[in-house]
Each structure stands twice: as structure tokens, then as C-alpha cells.
């Protein structure tokens, strides 16, 4: 996350550094994207982390794309076990978003060793993206892959009640869509570009696709 967004999220190399989801903005080819860092998946999650883990699942369930980041410098057996644990957790919580496996710390391996590890996990990650967060290697390829996986934006006009509930919904739309125009009157008339899922979450609004 820090390498892609320039943020200062804690990146200590130890378990449970991130216990609650952290979201930062990223612009890719003129499109604003929200990138959320969550607690990682492990086998036999300790009971005191169940609450944080459920918060992570809630965030992932709303994602348009899941980036599964794994440490490529791990031994092949450990790397594979981590991927299996992550896939199981995602499957169990019904995540349906596309999955892109990102193999970090690629700068620590020679190409022969990297190719061998990719072969060992090819059934779990047939098209992984190799990156190095510390050197920047592969980040441009990762950004390109993210962009290609994103759903196209559609233009809508929606109407919200001009009250506290409507203003709260407008604030959410500022974060999840691209607002083109807002007219204030008896109702809030909003023209925006966004995903149909983001618009559908505004359950009490009137939406019309343009």
C-alpha cells in the first residue's frame, strides 16, 4: 500500500501489524481507486483476533478486486500453505470478486528460483504479478493489472432527500464514485460516474442511468 499510494501505513514485517482495515486513495489513469489494507489470513486465528478478522471479511466482501499479497521469499511449501489458507478464508466468506495474486519481495530471488516458485503455486496462482515494494520492481505492471480488472464506470443521475440522511449518502458517494454535478433544492440531484453496486447501496435514492 505504501509503495502504491505514498502513504505511511505501518509495514513492520511481523504478524498482526494491521489489525483494522486502512484505506487510502490511488489514481490510476485518471480513475480514483480506494485501496484497503487488511489483516492477513493465517491458519488457526487466535480468538482475540476474531473481531478484527470479521472486520476484514466485511471489507473484502465489498471489494471489486482482491489483491492477495504473499511473500515470494518464503520457502515454496510455506508460500503454498499461506495461499491455501487465504483461498479457504475467501471461499468461506463468499467473496466473489476477482483475485489477483501479488508476489512481493521479488528482488530477493534470482529468476531461476522465482520461476520454480511460480511453477509450484501455478494451480493456486496461474497469473501472479511479481513486485518489490522496496525497489519498485513490477509496480507499474501491478497498476496496469489493477486497471484492466476494474469494472467500467457508468453515468447516473440520482435524487436524494435534502435532509441529514441524504447528505450522509452524498458524503459516501463522494468517496465511492466520481461526482460530476450536484444541484441543491427540495431534493439533491446528483450526476455521477460509478459502479452500479455503489449506486445501488443508496437504497432510498432514485437512480437513473444516463
Buried (B, 14 or more C-beta within 10 A) or exposed (E): BEBBBEBEEEBEEEEBEBBEBBBBEBEBEEBEBEBBBBBBBBEEBEEEBEEBBEBBBEBBBEBBBBBBBBEBBBEBEEBBBBBBBBBEBBEEBEBEBEBBBBBBBBBBBEEEEBEEBBEBBEEBBEEBBBBBBEEEBBBEEBBEBBEEBBEEBBEBBBBBBBEEEBBEBBEEBEEBBBEEEBEEEEBBBBBBBBBEEBBEBBEEBEBEEE
